[in-house]
Amino acid sequence: MHTVTQPQTRRARRRTTAPRRGLSVVGVIGDLLVTAGVLVLLFVVWQLWIGDVIIGSQFKNEARDITESWAADPPPPAPGDTSTPGIPPTADPPEMTQPDDAQIFGVVRIPRLGPDYQFRLAGGVSASRTLDPIGLGHYPDTAMPGQLGNFAIAGHRGSHGAPFADLPSLHIGDAIVVETETGWYTYRYRNLEYVRPDAVDVLLPFPQQPEIEATDRIITMTTCSPRYGFSERAIAYGVFESYTPRTEAGPPLALTSGAA
């Protein structure tokens, strides 16, 4: 006898949906803090690298415009030039008057730091009026280019174009050329030292020696150390080599073979 089995009833599957979690105040705050951290990091990267590249390129272009304008309208030859065929003439450096605050009077060029390295130089070392918007500043009442004593200048190392970012990488004998409307003042790098931020005696006519009278023509370049800190100052020194007046013979050979 066959037995007939009754059909089994299907149990309806109940769909269960996971309960939606409500927004947590702590979670929202955490997300905001992460976003803020990312924005701060991007700002720091901008300030420490991208901004310096962009602003530095702008400063170099502005310096190039100045040198091109000087080249387009050279002054008459200065008396006392000594000429050698194929070599730009040299002469005694002319006296320059102290510039006014933020007055641009020169362009600093250092071949070791690249063929396009050129930054404007103005009177004063105020961050807001000279260093930030222009590039390099001249310490008031220190010697002017080519003069007996200490021609002292300053520049940022880690912001606003960072013109002195690679100052410690100079080699002994590297050319440091200060171009002006009338010609080029060439110095040769000698050494670098680190001092306390309040060591203003590096600006003396004979650096750090108040009792010694100046007998040389030197350049002193000051910047912060480490690159993005302020605990020390990096001080680079150079010795005057020659003055090349602006003539048809062109700039000094130091600009093309200035890396020792």
C-alpha positions in Angstrom: 0.0 0.0 0.0 1.4 3.3 -1.0 1.3 5.9 1.5 0.7 9.4 0.4 2.7 12.2 2.1 1.2 15.5 2.6 3.0 18.5 1.0 5.3 20.3 3.4 4.5 24.0 4.2 7.2 26.5 3.3 8.2 28.8 6.0 8.1 32.3 4.9 11.6 33.9 5.1 11.5 37.0 7.1 13.6 39.7 5.7 15.6 41.3 8.4 17.3 44.6 7.7 20.2 45.7 9.9 19.3 48.7 11.9 20.9 51.9 10.6 23.3 53.4 13.0 22.7 57.0 13.9 25.4 59.6 13.4 27.8 59.7 16.3 29.0 63.0 17.5 32.3 61.4 18.3 32.5 60.0 14.7 31.7 63.4 13.2 34.4 65.1 15.3 36.9 62.4 14.3 36.2 62.9 10.6 36.6 66.6 10.9 39.9 66.2 12.8 41.2 63.9 10.0 40.2 66.4 7.4 41.7 69.2 9.2 45.0 67.2 9.6 45.1 66.6 5.9 44.6 70.3 5.1 47.3 71.3 7.6 49.7 68.7 6.0 48.9 70.1 2.6 49.5 73.6 3.8 52.8 72.6 5.3 53.9 70.9 2.1 52.9 74.1 0.2 54.8 76.3 2.5 58.0 74.2 2.8 58.4 73.1 -0.8 55.8 73.9 -3.5 55.5 77.5 -2.4 59.2 78.0 -2.3 59.5 76.6 -5.8 56.8 78.9 -7.2 57.9 82.0 -5.4 61.6 81.3 -6.1 60.8 81.0 -9.8 58.9 84.3 -9.7 61.8 86.1 -7.9 64.3 84.7 -10.5 62.2 86.0 -13.3 61.9 89.4 -11.7 65.7 89.5 -11.2 66.2 88.5 -14.8 64.0 91.4 -16.0 66.1 93.9 -14.0 69.4 92.6 -15.4 68.0 92.6 -18.9 67.0 96.2 -18.5 70.5 97.1 -17.3 72.1 95.3 -20.2 69.8 97.2 -22.7 71.0 100.6 -21.4 74.6 100.3 -20.3 76.3 103.4 -18.7 79.4 104.9 -20.5 82.7 103.2 -19.8 84.3 104.0 -16.5 87.8 105.5 -16.4 90.7 103.3 -15.5 89.5 100.1 -17.2 92.2 97.6 -18.0 91.4 95.6 -21.1 92.7 92.2 -22.4 91.4 90.9 -25.7 88.6 88.4 -25.2 88.4 89.1 -21.5 86.0 91.5 -19.9 87.9 94.5 -18.4 88.3 95.1 -14.7 88.5 98.4 -12.8 88.5 99.8 -9.3 85.1 99.3 -7.7 83.1 102.5 -7.7 81.7 103.8 -4.5 78.0 103.1 -3.9 75.7 105.0 -1.6 73.7 103.2 1.1 70.2 102.2 -0.4 66.9 103.2 1.1 64.8 100.6 2.9 63.5 98.1 0.3 65.3 99.9 -2.5 66.5 97.4 -5.1 70.1 98.0 -6.1 71.5 94.7 -7.1 71.1 91.1 -8.2 73.0 88.3 -6.5 74.1 85.4 -8.7 75.8 82.2 -7.6 76.7 79.8 -10.4 77.2 76.8 -8.0 73.4 77.0 -7.2 72.4 76.8 -10.8 72.7 78.8 -14.1 69.3 80.5 -13.3 70.2 81.5 -9.7 69.5 85.2 -9.4 67.8 87.1 -6.7 67.1 90.8 -6.2 69.0 92.6 -3.5 67.5 95.6 -1.6 68.2 97.8 1.3 67.2 96.6 4.8 66.6 93.2 6.3 63.0 93.6 7.4 61.0 90.4 6.6 57.8 92.3 5.7 59.4 95.0 3.5 62.4 93.3 2.0 63.1 89.6 2.5 59.5 88.4 2.0 58.5 90.4 -1.1 61.9 91.0 -2.7 64.3 88.2 -1.8 67.7 89.4 -0.3 68.4 92.3 2.0 71.5 94.4 2.8 72.2 95.1 6.4 72.1 98.9 6.9 75.4 100.6 7.5 77.6 97.7 6.6 79.9 98.1 3.6 78.5 98.3 0.0 79.8 95.9 -2.7 83.5 96.2 -3.4 84.1 98.6 -0.4 86.6 98.0 2.3 84.9 96.1 5.2 82.0 93.8 5.5 79.3 93.7 2.9 76.6 91.8 4.8 73.3 90.5 3.3 70.5 88.2 4.5 68.0 85.8 3.0 65.4 83.2 3.9 66.4 79.6 3.9 63.0 77.9 4.2 60.2 80.2 3.0 59.4 83.0 0.5 61.4 81.6 -2.3 64.3 80.4 0.0 67.1 82.1 -1.8 69.7 80.8 0.7 68.3 77.3 1.0 71.5 75.7 -0.4 74.0 78.2 1.1 75.8 75.4 3.1 76.5 73.5 -0.2 78.9 76.1 -1.5 82.5 75.0 -2.2 85.7 77.0 -1.4 86.4 79.2 -4.4 82.8 79.4 -5.7 81.9 82.7 -7.2 79.4 85.0 -5.6 78.6 87.8 -8.1 76.6 90.9 -7.2 75.4 92.6 -10.4 74.4 96.2 -10.3 73.5 98.8 -13.0 77.1 99.7 -13.6 78.8 96.2 -13.4 79.6 93.1 -11.5 81.3 92.6 -8.2 82.8 89.1 -7.8 83.6 87.5 -4.5 85.0 84.1 -3.8 83.5 81.8 -1.1 85.8 80.9 1.8 84.0 79.3 4.7 80.8 78.7 6.6 80.1 78.7 10.4 77.1 78.3 12.7 76.4 80.9 15.4 73.7 81.8 17.9 70.9 84.0 16.6 72.1 86.9 18.7 75.7 86.8 17.4 75.5 90.2 15.7 79.3 90.6 15.8 79.4 88.7 12.5 78.3 92.0 10.9 81.4 93.9 12.2 83.8 95.3 9.6 86.1 92.4 10.7 83.6 89.7 11.7 83.6 88.8 15.4 86.7 90.9 16.1 85.6 94.4 17.3 89.2 95.4 18.2 90.5 94.8 14.7 90.3 97.3 11.9 89.0 96.1 8.5 91.8 95.5 6.0 89.9 93.3 3.5 86.8 93.5 1.3 84.5 90.6 2.4 80.9 89.5 1.9 78.9 87.9 4.8 75.7 86.0 4.0 73.4 85.1 6.9 70.4 82.8 7.0 68.5 80.6 9.5 69.6 77.1 10.5 68.3 74.4 10.3 66.4 75.1 7.1 63.0 75.2 8.8 64.2 76.3 12.2 65.6 79.3 14.0 67.9 77.8 16.7 71.0 78.9 14.9 72.3 81.1 12.0 74.4 79.8 9.1 77.0 82.4 8.2 78.9 82.2 4.8 81.9 84.3 4.1 83.6 85.3 0.9 86.5 87.6 -0.2 86.3 90.2 -2.9 88.1 89.3 -6.2 87.3 91.9 -8.8 84.9 94.5 -10.3 83.9 94.2 -13.9 82.3 97.3 -15.4 79.4 96.9 -17.8 80.8 97.1 -21.3 80.3 95.4 -24.7 82.7 92.7 -23.5 79.9 91.3 -21.3 79.9 89.9 -17.8 82.8 88.4 -15.9 84.0 84.9 -16.6 83.0 84.0 -13.1 79.4 83.8 -14.2 80.1 81.0 -16.6 82.9 79.2 -14.7 82.1 80.3 -11.2 81.7 76.9 -9.6 85.1 75.9 -8.2 
